[in-house]
């Protein structure tokens, strides 16, 4: 008797708006590395910062975020729609038993608003948060160190010269984890002691390591190593790295 496949859960991925052509390959590779796969059921608009993914577990979602540099955050998606009314209807149809563990009276929470391509006033943000009063929040608000953080995310389209009055897509979800965007700054070329004209940008280096699904104890060899930009990310992820180069001065850190 065949075992039933684990039920997929819906997550919202918030992506950075750079290196757009590399985002899908990175996420696909990392899902594979975590034991999942990218199926045709995923709801994505390639250039959008908001993707809806079907992932078997929160553990896999966290595993994805421990590696990605293309994504900023991931959320357990509770509801979404093309208007506020659709969002609220979607939230009301979300199973209450899945909400309640995060809404208990002995817990703390906060609600954060994120907008793409538009800035809201504080008064507008408060109004949108107050509109969610139908959700069964029982805990106490804690803005500095909450146990649970919920996000309202609004998409105002891709054209900064033609921003609509109302969002074209709205999402609400429970924050799960952030990606590894801080690695881009930590390993910035500007902070390295030795660089060359062809030193690899840190972001691209990590994207390439993720495309290659580099993992601890792998051996990564770069035959044109230069100043090692491609190997830095692999070493960070626990691989053994080595390389060669025809330029004597570069290899020995001279000049």
C-alpha positions as MATLAB code, in Angstrom:
seq = 'XXXXXXXXXXXXXXXXXXXXXXXXXXXXXXXXXXXXXXXXXXXXXXXXXXXXXXXXXXXXXXXXXXXXXXXXXXXXXXXXXXXXXXXXXXXXXXXXXXXXXXXXXXXXXXXXXXXXXXXXXXXXXXXXXXXXXXXXXXXXXXXXXXXXXXXXXXXXXXXXXXXXXXXXXXXXXXXXXXXXXXXXXXXXXXXXXXXXXXXXXXXXXXXXXXXXXXXXXXXXXXXXXXXXXXXXXXXXXXXXXXXXXXXXXXXXXXX';
ca = [
       0.000    0.000    0.000;
       1.482    3.328   -1.072;
       2.012    5.974    1.570;
       0.063    9.199    1.139;
       2.133   12.223    0.185;
       2.366   14.883    2.903;
      -0.223   17.630    2.544;
       1.248   20.792    1.106;
       0.842   24.030    3.025;
       0.726   27.479    1.486;
       3.472   29.975    2.199;
       4.102   33.484    0.941;
       7.637   34.295   -0.131;
       8.749   37.944   -0.114;
      11.628   38.392   -2.547;
      14.255   41.059   -3.140;
      13.913   42.950   -6.413;
      17.379   42.245   -7.803;
      18.852   39.506   -9.984;
      15.292   38.618  -11.004;
      16.405   35.996  -13.522;
      18.222   34.036  -10.794;
      15.452   33.926   -8.187;
      13.455   31.016   -9.574;
      16.513   28.768  -10.157;
      17.754   29.531   -6.627;
      14.443   28.718   -4.937;
      14.018   25.580   -7.069;
      17.517   24.344   -6.178;
      17.092   25.050   -2.465;
      13.736   23.286   -2.284;
      15.450   20.265   -3.824;
      18.315   20.560   -1.317;
      15.755   20.571    1.518;
      14.051   17.452    0.187;
      11.187   19.132   -1.628;
      10.450   20.048   -5.198;
       9.122   22.961   -7.196;
       5.797   21.863   -8.640;
       3.532   23.388  -11.258;
       1.071   24.216   -8.475;
       3.178   27.123   -7.249;
       1.559   30.535   -7.808;
       4.282   32.890   -8.981;
       4.592   35.964  -11.156;
       8.249   35.899  -12.126;
       8.943   39.637  -11.717;
       6.763   40.098   -8.636;
       8.229   40.212   -5.110;
       5.347   38.025   -3.871;
       5.235   34.289   -4.615;
       2.847   31.746   -3.157;
       4.587   28.403   -2.627;
       3.178   25.023   -1.657;
       5.647   23.454    0.785;
       5.187   20.250    2.838;
       6.233   21.671    6.207;
       7.310   24.710    8.180;
      10.621   22.954    8.810;
      11.299   22.896    5.069;
      10.288   26.554    4.789;
      12.800   27.421    7.523;
      15.456   25.325    5.789;
      14.894   27.262    2.591;
      15.341   30.578    4.394;
      18.581   29.438    6.048;
      20.153   29.507    2.582;
      18.408   31.915    0.231;
      19.803   35.359   -0.528;
      17.128   36.131   -3.117;
      14.251   36.037   -0.625;
      13.729   38.387    2.311;
      11.102   36.533    4.365;
       8.601   33.702    4.312;
       5.133   33.607    5.893;
       2.505   30.998    6.609;
      -0.236   32.329    4.326;
      -3.588   32.742    6.067;
      -5.380   34.704    3.374;
      -5.018   36.733    0.189;
      -7.101   38.500   -2.422;
      -7.280   41.212   -5.053;
      -9.168   43.557   -2.735;
      -9.588   44.111    0.992;
     -12.952   42.356    0.817;
     -11.429   39.296   -0.844;
      -8.643   39.220    1.737;
     -11.095   39.349    4.650;
     -13.273   36.629    3.092;
     -10.176   34.485    2.587;
      -9.131   34.987    6.222;
     -12.598   34.088    7.487;
     -12.447   30.812    5.566;
      -9.000   29.882    6.946;
      -9.336   26.985    9.436;
      -9.641   28.366   12.968;
      -7.776   25.395   14.443;
      -4.689   26.440   12.468;
      -4.901   29.994   13.819;
      -5.585   29.360   17.496;
      -2.120   28.073   18.555;
      -0.735   31.539   17.727;
      -3.593   33.603   19.186;
      -3.686   32.325   22.776;
      -4.312   34.706   25.677;
      -0.903   33.964   27.215;
       0.960   34.897   24.016;
       2.200   38.213   22.628;
       1.996   39.479   19.073;
       2.268   42.421   16.733;
       0.982   43.225   13.249;
       3.373   44.692   10.680;
       2.420   46.274    7.354;
       4.618   45.967    4.262;
       3.804   47.746    1.016;
       5.458   47.387   -2.371;
       5.610   50.462   -4.634;
       3.730   52.739   -2.225;
       4.271   54.383    1.171;
       1.414   54.591    3.667;
       0.949   57.091    6.477;
       0.871   55.823   10.045;
      -2.848   56.616   10.208;
      -3.491   54.497    7.110;
      -1.539   51.613    8.610;
      -3.484   51.743   11.875;
      -6.769   51.770    9.959;
      -5.778   48.634    8.048;
      -4.727   46.866   11.252;
      -7.961   47.831   13.015;
      -9.932   46.332   10.119;
      -8.670   42.887   11.210;
     -10.576   43.018   14.491;
     -12.665   40.035   13.361;
      -9.624   37.770   13.818;
      -9.686   36.015   17.226;
      -6.590   37.673   18.703;
      -6.533   37.003   22.465;
      -2.917   37.747   23.346;
      -1.270   41.007   24.324;
       0.319   43.393   21.861;
       4.108   43.601   22.177;
       5.765   45.776   19.559;
       9.362   45.185   20.678;
       9.662   41.449   21.300;
       6.504   39.559   20.301;
       6.213   35.776   20.240;
       4.286   35.941   16.976;
       4.440   38.516   14.204;
       1.720   38.837   11.599;
       2.152   40.743    8.373;
      -0.218   42.530    6.042;
       1.492   42.754    2.657;
       0.145   44.944   -0.132;
       1.236   44.931   -3.766;
       0.705   48.175   -5.692;
       2.104   46.899   -8.975;
       5.398   47.280  -10.790;
       5.021   50.764  -12.303;
       6.262   53.558   -9.991;
       4.847   56.136  -12.418;
       1.324   54.737  -12.255;
       0.609   53.658   -8.682;
      -3.033   52.635   -8.112;
      -5.044   54.001   -5.206;
      -5.771   50.497   -3.950;
      -3.443   47.475   -3.942;
      -3.768   44.929   -6.734;
      -2.964   42.046   -4.360;
      -3.176   41.747   -0.568;
      -1.778   39.045    1.689;
      -1.899   38.210    5.391;
       0.306   35.676    7.098;
       2.335   34.607   10.103;
       6.026   35.413    9.844;
       8.161   32.267    9.821;
      11.754   33.290    9.046;
      13.995   35.748    7.223;
      16.448   34.882    4.475;
      20.205   35.411    4.485;
      20.367   38.838    2.865;
      22.738   40.047    5.595;
      25.450   37.802    4.114;
      25.669   40.152    1.138;
      26.904   42.913    3.420;
      28.977   40.653    5.689;
      30.971   39.337    2.716;
      30.950   42.559    0.696;
      33.906   43.036   -1.641;
      34.522   46.354    0.135;
      35.374   44.491    3.347;
      37.889   42.049    1.855;
      41.612   42.434    2.416;
      42.552   41.379   -1.108;
      40.500   41.880   -4.258;
      41.050   42.041   -8.001;
      39.334   43.462  -11.054;
      37.227   40.329  -11.419;
      36.344   39.670   -7.754;
      32.866   38.161   -7.621;
      30.034   40.144   -6.067;
      28.984   38.529   -2.776;
      25.321   38.210   -3.728;
      26.112   36.435   -7.000;
      28.586   34.175   -5.216;
      25.927   32.983   -2.771;
      23.382   32.598   -5.555;
      25.813   30.365   -7.456;
      26.512   28.258   -4.359;
      22.777   27.823   -3.887;
      22.251   26.957   -7.551;
      24.925   24.289   -7.082;
      23.243   23.054   -3.870;
      26.541   23.223   -1.989;
      26.299   21.592    1.431;
      28.617   20.766    4.358;
      31.554   18.462    3.502;
      31.213   18.973   -0.251;
      34.433   19.669   -2.150;
      34.249   22.744   -4.373;
      37.081   23.371   -6.843;
      37.455   26.539   -8.919;
      40.078   26.138  -11.691;
      40.112   29.915  -12.275;
      39.940   30.932   -8.638;
      41.334   34.473   -8.854;
      40.759   36.141   -5.485;
      38.417   33.380   -4.342;
      35.123   35.202   -4.651;
      33.271   32.114   -5.858;
      34.622   29.948   -3.049;
      33.749   32.248   -0.155;
      30.063   31.355   -0.214;
      30.756   27.627   -0.526;
      33.094   27.770    2.472;
      30.437   29.641    4.446;
      28.022   26.778    3.775;
      30.511   24.227    5.110;
      32.224   22.986    1.960;
      35.933   22.275    1.561;
      37.226   24.666   -1.093;
      40.309   24.821   -3.293;
      41.330   26.451   -6.533;
      44.049   27.209   -9.042;
      44.921   30.188  -11.198;
      47.498   31.000  -13.857;
      48.316   34.378  -12.277;
      51.125   33.929   -9.719;
      50.623   37.349   -8.120;
      46.910   36.799   -7.624;
      47.367   33.372   -6.051;
      49.992   34.691   -3.639;
      48.209   37.940   -2.840;
      50.890   40.123   -4.370;
      50.607   43.476   -6.101;
];
